[in-house]
């Protein structure tokens, strides 16, 4: 079993990966994605949608939304949010290496470093190819990840966070494979009990991610430093890429 296939991982770390402030930020982030992509309507694919914090907001904008995730636990949380918000979203439990719906979507997005899970780079390329095939001509793909450049500039050997429920979360990152993969150990201490979780993902520089999108047939691939569309420079907080299929 790969780390992202472990439902216990998502269940145990859910309150710390998806605190209330992350949900509170979703409306503004969705508005920024729509402005950055130029998409004002149609069908949206939220790939690795998690608990639906962005998918539900897209639906509130009147868009027809499909949320795809491999975790049943996270999709159950997403369904609850959609029900509470009174919106309709198509939820699909599927591995993103396999999900493909030719020429269906006007906009696809992958937000919050949900790309690069796989150890085999050809799997990442397969995901990009699937997304391109799933977009209509003129469709847009928006990716938001932590970049290799930012990690290198702001590297910390360890990090500890205390939460309101009394939990302590220790994070111990390590770079592997010649700065290609980031391996992280999260140690959760709560109620006198300690649990350790490990996960990893590929870290891309702006140039590396752009080259892969171009290799998969995307056009007009633009890099930004955040979802507001700021310059991708030394002060970039995130690596945001906007890639287009064909002509608009």
VENWO-V12314 format. One record per pair of residues at least 6 apart in sequence whose ideal C-beta (glycine too) atoms are under 8 Angstrom apart, sorted by the first residue. I is the first residue (numbers start at 1). J is the second residue. D is the distance in whole Angstrom. If there is no record, write none. Layout:
I_J_D, I_J_D
This chain:
2_117_8, 3_9_6, 3_197_8, 3_198_6, 3_199_4, 3_200_7, 4_70_6, 4_71_8, 4_117_5, 4_199_7, 5_70_7, 7_71_6, 7_72_7, 7_73_5, 9_197_6, 9_199_7, 10_17_8, 10_71_5, 10_73_5, 10_74_6, 11_73_5, 12_188_7, 12_195_6, 12_197_7, 13_186_7, 13_188_7, 13_197_6, 14_51_8, 14_73_8, 14_74_8, 14_77_7, 15_163_7, 15_165_7, 15_167_8, 16_161_8, 16_163_6, 16_167_7, 16_169_5, 16_188_7, 18_50_7, 18_51_6, 18_53_7, 19_163_8, 22_53_7, 23_53_5, 26_53_4, 26_54_6, 26_56_8, 26_57_5, 27_57_5, 27_60_8, 29_54_7, 29_57_8, 29_111_7, 29_227_6, 30_54_6, 30_57_4, 30_58_6, 30_61_7, 32_227_4, 32_228_6, 32_229_8, 33_39_8, 33_54_8, 33_107_8, 33_109_6, 33_111_7, 33_142_5, 33_227_6, 34_40_7, 34_61_7, 34_107_8, 35_229_8, 36_142_6, 36_224_7, 36_227_6, 36_228_8, 36_229_5, 36_240_7, 36_242_6, 37_107_6, 37_140_4, 37_142_6, 37_242_6, 38_140_7, 38_248_8, 39_106_6, 39_107_4, 39_140_6, 41_62_7, 41_63_7, 41_106_7, 42_63_7, 42_64_7, 42_105_8, 42_106_3, 42_107_7, 43_63_7, 43_64_5, 43_65_8, 43_66_7, 43_104_6, 43_105_5, 43_106_5, 43_107_8, 44_55_8, 44_58_5, 44_63_5, 44_64_7, 44_65_5, 44_66_7, 44_105_6, 44_106_7, 44_107_5, 44_108_7, 44_109_7, 45_66_5, 45_68_7, 45_101_8, 45_104_8, 45_105_4, 45_107_7, 45_108_4, 45_109_7, 45_131_7, 45_134_6, 46_52_8, 46_54_6, 46_55_4, 46_58_7, 46_65_6, 46_66_7, 46_67_5, 46_68_7, 46_109_6, 46_111_8, 47_68_5, 47_96_6, 47_99_7, 47_108_6, 47_109_7, 47_110_5, 47_114_7, 47_127_8, 47_131_7, 48_68_7, 48_69_6, 48_70_8, 48_96_6, 48_110_6, 48_114_3, 48_115_7, 49_55_5, 49_67_3, 49_68_6, 49_69_5, 49_74_8, 49_75_8, 49_78_6, 49_91_8, 50_69_6, 50_71_8, 50_74_5, 50_77_8, 50_78_7, 50_112_7, 50_114_7, 51_74_5, 51_77_4, 51_78_5, 51_81_6, 52_67_6, 52_75_8, 52_77_7, 52_78_3, 52_79_8, 52_81_5, 52_82_6, 52_89_7, 52_91_8, 53_81_7, 54_109_7, 54_111_6, 55_65_5, 55_67_4, 55_78_7, 55_82_8, 55_89_5, 56_78_7, 56_81_5, 56_82_5, 56_85_5, 56_87_6, 56_89_7, 58_65_5, 59_65_5, 59_82_7, 59_85_7, 59_87_4, 59_88_7, 59_89_5, 60_85_7, 60_87_6, 63_107_8, 65_89_5, 65_90_7, 66_89_7, 66_90_4, 66_91_8, 66_92_6, 66_101_8, 66_104_8, 66_105_7, 67_75_7, 67_78_6, 67_89_5, 67_90_7, 67_91_5, 67_92_7, 68_92_5, 68_93_8, 68_94_6, 68_96_6, 68_99_5, 69_75_5, 69_78_7, 69_91_8, 69_92_8, 69_93_7, 69_94_8, 70_93_7, 70_94_7, 70_95_5, 70_96_7, 71_93_8, 72_93_6, 75_91_5, 75_93_6, 78_89_7, 78_91_6, 79_91_6, 82_88_7, 82_89_5, 82_91_8, 92_99_7, 96_127_5, 96_130_7, 97_118_7, 97_123_5, 97_126_5, 97_127_6, 97_130_7, 98_130_8, 99_130_6, 99_134_8, 100_130_4, 100_133_6, 100_134_6, 101_134_5, 102_133_5, 102_134_7, 103_133_8, 103_134_7, 103_135_7, 103_136_5, 103_137_7, 104_134_6, 104_135_8, 104_136_7, 105_134_5, 105_135_5, 105_136_7, 105_139_6, 106_135_7, 106_136_6, 106_138_8, 106_139_5, 106_140_7, 107_139_7, 107_140_5, 107_141_8, 107_142_7, 108_131_5, 108_134_7, 108_135_6, 108_139_7, 108_140_7, 108_141_5, 108_142_7, 109_141_7, 109_142_4, 109_143_7, 109_144_8, 110_131_8, 110_141_8, 110_142_8, 110_143_5, 110_144_7, 110_145_8, 111_142_8, 111_143_8, 111_144_5, 112_144_6, 113_144_7, 113_145_5, 113_146_5, 113_201_7, 114_145_8, 115_124_7, 115_127_7, 115_143_6, 115_145_6, 116_124_6, 116_145_7, 116_201_4, 116_202_4, 116_203_7, 116_204_6, 117_201_5, 117_202_8, 118_124_6, 118_127_8, 118_202_7, 119_181_7, 119_200_8, 121_202_7, 124_202_7, 124_212_7, 125_212_6, 125_215_7, 125_216_6, 128_212_6, 128_213_6, 128_216_4, 128_218_8, 129_216_5, 129_217_8, 131_141_5, 132_141_7, 132_216_6, 132_217_5, 132_218_6, 132_245_6, 135_141_7, 135_245_5, 136_245_7, 137_245_6, 137_246_4, 137_247_7, 138_244_7, 138_245_7, 138_246_6, 138_247_6, 138_248_5, 139_244_7, 139_245_5, 139_246_8, 140_242_6, 140_243_7, 140_244_5, 140_245_8, 141_213_8, 141_218_7, 141_241_8, 141_242_7, 141_243_5, 141_244_8, 141_245_7, 142_240_7, 142_241_7, 142_242_6, 143_209_7, 143_239_8, 143_240_7, 143_241_5, 143_243_8, 144_227_6, 144_238_6, 144_239_7, 144_240_5, 145_204_7, 145_209_7, 145_238_7, 145_239_5, 146_203_7, 146_238_7, 146_239_7, 147_203_7, 147_204_7, 147_205_6, 147_206_6, 147_236_7, 147_238_7, 147_239_4, 148_179_7, 148_203_5, 148_204_6, 148_205_4, 148_208_7, 149_205_6, 149_206_7, 149_236_7, 149_239_8, 150_236_6, 150_237_7, 150_238_7, 150_239_7, 151_175_8, 151_182_7, 151_203_6, 152_179_8, 153_234_8, 156_173_8, 157_172_8, 157_173_8, 158_170_7, 158_171_7, 158_172_5, 158_173_8, 159_170_7, 159_171_4, 160_168_6, 160_169_7, 160_170_5, 160_171_7, 161_168_7, 161_169_5, 161_171_8, 162_168_6, 163_169_7, 165_190_7, 166_190_7, 166_191_7, 167_188_6, 167_189_7, 167_190_4, 168_188_8, 168_189_4, 168_190_7, 169_186_6, 169_187_7, 169_188_6, 169_189_8, 170_186_7, 170_187_4, 170_188_8, 170_189_7, 171_184_6, 171_185_8, 171_186_6, 172_184_7, 172_185_4, 172_186_8, 172_187_7, 173_182_6, 173_183_7, 173_184_5, 173_185_8, 174_182_8, 174_183_5, 174_184_8, 174_185_8, 175_181_7, 175_182_6, 175_183_8, 175_203_8, 176_182_8, 176_183_5, 176_200_8, 179_203_7, 180_202_6, 180_203_7, 181_200_5, 181_201_7, 181_202_6, 181_203_7, 182_200_6, 182_201_6, 182_202_8, 182_203_5, 183_198_7, 183_199_8, 183_200_4, 184_198_7, 184_199_6, 184_200_7, 185_196_6, 185_197_7, 185_198_5, 186_196_7, 186_197_5, 186_198_8, 186_199_8, 187_194_6, 187_195_7, 187_196_5, 187_197_8, 188_194_7, 188_195_5, 188_196_8, 188_197_7, 204_212_8, 204_239_7, 205_239_8, 206_223_5, 206_232_6, 206_239_6, 206_241_8, 209_239_7, 209_241_6, 210_221_5, 210_223_6, 210_241_7, 213_221_5, 213_241_7, 213_243_5, 214_221_6, 217_245_7, 218_243_4, 218_244_6, 218_245_6, 219_243_7, 219_244_5, 219_245_7, 219_246_7, 219_247_8, 220_242_8, 220_243_7, 220_244_5, 221_241_6, 221_242_7, 221_243_5, 221_244_8, 222_241_7, 222_242_5, 222_243_8, 223_232_4, 223_239_7, 223_240_7, 223_241_6, 224_230_6, 224_231_7, 224_232_6, 224_236_8, 224_240_4, 224_241_8, 224_242_7, 225_231_6, 225_232_5, 225_233_6, 225_235_7, 225_236_3, 225_237_6, 225_238_7, 225_239_8, 225_240_7, 226_236_7, 226_237_5, 226_238_5, 226_240_6, 227_238_7, 227_240_6, 229_240_8, 230_236_7, 232_239_7, 232_240_8
